[in-house]
Amino acid sequence: MKNHAIHLLALVCLGLAITPARAEPAADALIRQTLEGQRNGCPELALSRDGSLRQQLARLYQPRAFRPLWNDPARRQQLQEQLEALADDGLEPARYRLASSGNPSCQDLRASQAYLLALRHLALGRVDQDSLEPVWRAPGYSRKTPDLLKIARLGREQPAEAFARARPDLDLYRQLRQAHARLRREPLPHWPDIPSGSPLKPDMQDLRVPLLEQRLAGHLDSPDSRASAALHYYPALVTALQHFQRQHGLQPDGVLGPATRRALNTPFPARLAQLRINLERLRWMARDMDPDILLVNVAGARLLDYRNGRLVWETRTQVGRAERATPLLKSAITRLTLNPTWTVPPTILREDKLPKIRQNPGFLEKHQIRVLDAHGQPVNPARIDWSNPQALTLRQDAGPGNPLGQVVLRFANPFFVYLHDTPSQGLFSRAPRAFSSGCVRVESARKLADRLLTDPEKPVVKALLASGRTSQYSLAQPRPLLISYWTAEADSQGEVRWLQDIYQHDPALLAALEAASRE
């Protein structure tokens, strides 16, 4: 009996030894089952709530038969380094953190999720442009959308290559990113707060002079300690403030006024945030850029001419006042109006011209403005009740006093705006330059028009201008135009130029980026 029990126990043990245990599925099987929805193998990915993520991951893994992508330690380390480098792009590496514990297959899926998400944010932007700073696009224009899955597949072996392909291929972006990378690594500077007071002008004496000298130490070549001790606003300090004003998009008059004081007192973290904001804007803008394009920066009031992706010419502009902002848009310049007349827009008629006409009946004759009825026929201004004019149009004849100057550059848009010449040339030396009612005044408008013409067209247009008659001229080669907005840029030497946020767009974009970082 005892021997029988021993034999029975041995058979039971042997049976247990040869019965296969329930094994965990292989890594590729678990990845496949998770992505195909057969099982909830990695609940932390929340794939059930994001079908597009499941689809993207499946398409990434499918060519490799759902084998892990990041099980090679060297390749995973390369991915980690690229994700950490996103801080230089103004993105938060913590948002793309890799898992270091848990099921290896789930770790691999989470790494791929971070990989795809980082490429998307780098190429398309972290937040939605349309809800913050929408751009109107003419028919035939749409934002370019890179094939991120193709980029991701190409960079599986070398993640750095994928990130380089996703990152905007713009000098503006590269230079601003380099400046941000440098500044964010520098020790946090602390500068004194400049108190308010009456404008401080050259040669004045003021208690704020030593504070100003301390604040501008980096711009000051030759401090004058004796003058500073005497509270004298001395020439070298004036020159330093002028340099600071130019660097911050302010009128370089050397006067310490409210706008300059605000710029001086802006803390360094706020300046870093300003760089993050504009790296995001440039990610948006890259999708609307073409190799050959005219680019207007409304905040900086400049027009840039790009050929084959390189900046070849630029000029100053004047843009819309805050209450009549220049719209952001993508279109193409198709024709020129030479020796234009100017039909006064309804808003300008109501808000600008009527008060001046009521105040001075000779205003119309002085500015060569004709009054037309609803049928376009001339009307005697003396017979009009200017306290309640009805169905009238004001049209200013071509000539040196015409606000459109000698040439208008036309492009399709629903805002009735255009690029044009102006007799108000003195305003181009001001900063900031927000003076217009929405149109973009161009300092070198005739030179810009000439740049849009082919060689055979140039003598034709020159003769039409010389005639003094108003005429329309269609360009043989229409030129793409992008009117955009950014408030910080860096040159090839890494020096940052801080521009005025004339339309106060920065706070909303910063709030959106901060909200996204908390998701």
PEBEL-V222043 format. One record per helix or strand. SS is the DSSP state (@ for helix, = for strand). FROM is the first residue (numbers start at 1). TO is the last residue. Records with the same first field share a line. If there is no record, write none. Layout:
BEGIN
SS->FROM-TO, FROM-TO
END
This chain:
BEGIN
@->2-18, 27-35, 43-45, 47-49, 51-62, 73-89, 93-96, 104-124, 148-154, 159-166, 171-185, 209-215, 217-219, 225-229, 235-247, 258-265, 268-286, 322-324, 346-359, 363-366, 381-383, 425-429, 445-451, 455-467, 506-517
=->136-137, 200-200, 205-205, 232-232, 256-256, 293-297, 302-307, 310-320, 329-338, 342-343, 369-372, 378-378, 393-396, 407-411, 419-420, 434-436, 440-442, 471-484, 488-490, 496-498
END
